[in-house]
Amino acid sequence: MCLTSSEHILAKKCFKEAKTHLAVIPEGLTSQLQPLNVSINKLFKVFMPEEWNKWMGPGNHDLIPTGRMKRPTIT
């Protein structure tokens, strides 16, 4: 992906504001980094929908005074 100079500066600013670190992954390292997708990301992809369904399930949430659902707690 190629960006113009001004787009590059804007992208870096957006990532910094989002408190996200950018990393340049050199060409040819995909096969060496792929194990992360199997070990870490797979667990997250399994865990997250289960937690979402528990939170969104009927009667499993508290309401704020306006009647909307409370934000989920992060544990």
C-alpha positions in Angstrom: 0.0 0.0 0.0 1.5 3.3 -1.0 0.4 6.6 0.5 1.3 10.1 -0.5 3.3 12.1 2.0 0.3 14.0 3.4 -1.7 10.7 3.7 1.2 9.1 5.5 1.4 11.9 8.0 -2.4 11.8 8.6 -2.4 8.0 9.0 0.4 8.2 11.6 -1.5 10.9 13.5 -4.7 8.8 13.5 -2.9 5.8 14.8 -1.1 7.8 17.5 -4.4 9.3 18.6 -5.9 5.8 18.8 -2.9 4.8 20.9 -1.9 2.2 18.3 1.6 1.3 17.4 2.5 0.8 13.8 5.0 -1.9 12.8 6.6 -2.5 9.4 6.7 -6.2 8.7 9.4 -6.9 6.1 8.5 -8.9 3.0 8.9 -12.6 3.4 8.1 -12.8 7.2 4.5 -13.7 6.9 5.1 -17.4 7.3 7.1 -16.8 10.4 4.4 -14.5 11.9 1.5 -16.7 11.0 1.7 -18.8 14.2 0.2 -15.8 16.1 -2.9 -16.1 14.0 -3.3 -19.8 15.1 -2.4 -19.4 18.8 -3.5 -16.0 19.9 -6.1 -14.8 17.4 -7.9 -18.2 17.3 -8.4 -18.1 21.1 -9.7 -14.5 20.8 -12.0 -15.4 17.9 -13.5 -18.3 20.0 -13.7 -16.4 23.3 -15.2 -13.1 22.1 -18.4 -14.4 20.5 -19.1 -16.5 23.6 -18.7 -13.5 25.9 -20.8 -11.3 23.5 -23.6 -13.8 23.4 -23.6 -14.1 27.2 -23.7 -10.3 27.6 -26.4 -9.8 24.9 -28.6 -12.7 26.1 -32.0 -11.9 27.5 -32.0 -10.8 31.1 -28.3 -10.9 31.4 -27.7 -7.2 31.6 -28.4 -4.3 33.9 -30.0 -1.1 32.7 -29.1 2.5 33.4 -31.8 5.0 34.5 -32.7 5.8 30.9 -33.5 2.2 30.2 -30.4 1.5 28.0 -28.0 -1.4 28.7 -25.0 -0.7 31.0 -21.6 -1.0 29.4 -19.9 -4.4 29.8 -17.3 -4.6 32.5 -13.8 -5.6 31.5 -12.4 -8.2 33.7 
